[in-house]
Amino acid sequence: MKIQKNINKNQRIEYIDLLRIIATLAVIVIHVSAQNWYSTDITSYSWNLFNIYDSISRWAVPIFVMISGTLILSKEYDIKTIYSKKILRLFTAFLFWSLLYALVKYRNDGIFTIITNFFKGNYHMWFIFMIMGLYMLSPILKKITELEKICEYFLIICFLISSVLPQISNLLLLFNNKYLEAFSSAMSSNIENLKLSLGYAGYFVLGYYLNNKNISKKTQYIIYGAGLLGFVSTVLLTNIASTISNTATATFYNYLTVNVTLESICLFVFAKYNFKTNKLFKYISTLCFGIYLIHILIIDNLNSMLNLNTLSFNALFSVPVISILVFLISLLLSGIINKIPIIKKYIV
């Protein structure tokens, strides 16, 4: 593989629009699949389908981070612009939507609960602060990408510390041996200290790296094979871990696991060489942040108002049907908000 030379930094990256759209839909699939995941018998037909749908969608969040890294690190942003445009928009969006979620979900629980949950944000809003942190680091990460060997070294270190070592620790638990469990526990605590310095920065740089790499057909097929292995192992490892613990266990759903990393690289590379954009995709892509922010409200209200959830009918169909319905309603609402001057600039 060779780094592409003389890339036009102002050129639109064709595949990003469609990739962002399907990643948004995949996030919805994750949250819809999780709706009854913990409360359903792990040996049941429904739970196993929830596991499959969730497992094959885990790449969504890493892909979002990789898209952000591709776009931010491919252009020259000064620190003032990063804070005044990128971070400010994320922060104001958090304030608005966090307040809305707190008022809607905890309106009957008293002012203290509302205020507390306003500061915490709804569970899916962790992503906003993670991306804000990466934007803050982007001037530093940009320097890393300027030297190919340093960039590759950084990615290797991120993969080893954030994915490989934790995966080894988690796999040891599957043997159900007290000595291996003790070793795994000690190993995990030390790994967490190492991970604090890296986290999602690896995905952020990886997006830029893969976007700017010429990847041969042979290497693409290897990546696709590894990705397929990632998808299958996510399903199987989650099933095994849950069976051993006799409860739904999300250890191998973690976005930094080796299996999810393989899924994410596979989808990103496949999109790069196969996805194209058009006017419709471009437009829907601009609405994806709004869809992400809104979709939990739609999932919750479909359940509370219409009793429509993943156990309402056959799970084989309930997950994709509800996911598509949530996507379309969220798309409509995001489109409406994006028509409102000034407001659209700061909350979606």
Secondary structure, DSSP 8 states (H G I E B T S, - for coil): -EE--S--TTS--TTHHHHHHHHHHHHHHHHHHGGGTTTS-TTSHHHHHHHHHHHTTTTHHHHHHHHHHHHHHTS---HHHIIIIIIHHHHHHHHHHHHHHHHHHSTTS-HHHHHHHHHH--GGGHHHHHHHHHHHHHHHHHHHHTSHHHHHHHHHHHHIIIIIHHHHHHHHHTT--HHHHHHHHHHHHHHHHHHTTTTTHHHHHHHHHHHTEE--HHHHHHHHHHHHHHHHHHHHHHHHHHHHHTS---GGG-TTSHHHHHHHHHHHHHHHHH----HHHHHHHHTHHHHHHHHHHHHHHHHHHH--STTSS-HHHHHHHHHHHHHHHHHHHHHHHTTSTTHHHHH-
